Amino acid sequence: MRFNSLVPSMVALVAALAGSASAAMTFDSFTVAQSETNNLPPLSGVNWASPASSQPIFGASGTRAAFAYNYSGLGSTTTSVSGGTATLTTTSSGGAGAGLAYSGSAQDLTGYTFSFFLNSNVENDGQIGFSFFLETAGLGTVERMVVYTGAGTYTVDTSDFADPAIDLTAITSLGFSIYTATPGSATVSNFTYTPAPGALALLGAAGLAGARRRRA
C-alpha cells in the first residue's frame, strides 16, 4: 500500500526533473573579477581564477583563464571580467585576440546548449570574428564561429561540434574568443547553459524502476 501511494509522488518528481532539465542555468555570472592584457599563447602564462560558485559544469576543481594576445606589438588587447560582463577589447591594428577559457575534469556535454548575450561595436564585416570552442585533452580543440548580426542572444549547441578532433563525452575545456585585425571590442553577458533534454528525468526514472524492483 505504501508503494502505491509513493508512485504518484515519484512520477511527479520525474516530471519536475524533466522540466528543470530544459531550464537554462548560469554558467558564469561574470561577478568574479579578472583581467589580462597583452599576453601570448600558450595559456600557461595567463591570469587564472576559480569561480566555482558560478561555473557548475566543471565544479570546484574548475578554473577560468583570461587571455588577451597581441602579435603586432601595437596598441593593446585586454580581457576584463567584472560586474556581470566580460569585455574583450583591442586597440591593435595587427593580429590580436581575447577571450575566456574554462577548464576542469572531463565532462559529458552531449546535447548541451550554451547561450550568451553578445554585443560588438564591429559588425560582421570580416574585421572581427567571435568563436566558441570545445576541447578534449589529447585530441584537440574545435572552434565554431558565431556570425554576428547585431546585439542579441546567441546560442551554440554541442551537436554543432561533431568532429573526430574532440570527444563530446569528455570535454576538458570550453570558452569563447574574438580575433580581429583592426581595433574592436565585444561584451558578453548572461552566459548560460542547458543540459541535454531529459537527462535529469532519466535519473528519476531509474530511481522509480529501482523502487519497483525492491517492492517486487
PyMOL commands that set and color helices and strands:
alter all, ss='L'
color gray80, all
select helices_A, chain A and resi 2-21+43-45+52-54+59-61+158-161+168-170+199-215
alter helices_A, ss='H'
color red, helices_A
select strands_A, chain A and resi 25-28+34-37+47-49+63-70+77-82+85-90+96-107+113-120+128-136+140-146+152-157+171-180+184-194
alter strands_A, ss='S'
color yellow, strands_A
deselect
rebuild
show_as cartoon
